[in-house]
Amino acid sequence: MPQFETGEYGGHASLEEEADEVEEYETRLGAEHSLESRLLEVTKALERIQKGTYGICIKCGKEIPVERLRANPAAEADLEHNSQEGGF
């Protein structure tokens, strides 16, 4: 949770300042979750490289097109199977 700084109103930040801090916290929290998700995707891709399965769709076993891997090196499914699950 954000630490609210004391301000000129009775030793506390104004409600507007507190609202701004909460909004900033929520924005940063969303960015943190996005970065954690991406890190997990990259970690999985590195594991697939070590196993020798990188570039193979985890759904159908076919090769993922090079163009897709260039666009998203951490892709674990081809476009057909990725779009079925609402992924990128």
N, C-alpha and C positions, 0 to 999 in steps of 0.2 A: 504494500500500500504506500502511497506517496506520503512523504513527510510534509506537513503543512507548516509553513514558516509563520512566525508571528508578525502581525502588521500593526498599523496605527489604531485599529478599532478594538479597544479593550484587550490588547495583547494578542489578537487573533487576526488572521488574514480575512479580508472581506469575502463574502460569499462568491462574488465574481472571481476573485483570485483562486479560491478553493475549487470552484467549478473548472477553471482553466487548468489547474494542476491535475484534477481528476481526468479531464479530457486528454491531456498530454500523456498521463499514465496509461490510459486505455489504448491510445494510439501506439505507444511504445510496446505495450503488452501484445498487441496484434502483430507488430513487426517481429517481436521475439518469437512468437509462435510460428510465423512464416519461416523465419530463419531456422528454427529447430526442425521443422518439417523438411526443409531443403537439405539440411545436414543429414537427416535420416536417409533421404533419397540417395545422396552421394555416398554415404556409408554402405548402403545396400549395393550400389553400383560397383564400388571397390571390392566388395565381397564376391560379386558375380565375376569380376575380372580374375580374382584369385582362384575361383572354382572353374574358370574356363567357360562360363555360361553368359558372359557379357554379350549383349547384342542379340540375344535369343529371347523371343517373346515368352513371358512366363505363363501365358494363357494357352497358346497354340503350339509353341515350340519352333515356330518359323523364325527366320532371321528378321531382325528389325532393320528397315532400310537405313542406309548410311545418312541420308538427308535428315531423317528423324533423330538419329543420334547426334548429328551436328547441331540440330536445333535444341535438343535436350539430352545431353550426354548421360543423364541419370535415368532415361526412359527404360522402363522394364516391360513395356508391352508395345506392340505395333499400334498404329492409329486406330485400326478397326476395334481392337479389344480395349484400348485405352478409352475411346469415346463411349463404349458401352457402360463404363463405370464413372463417366463424367470427369475423367482426368484430363491432363494437359499433354 
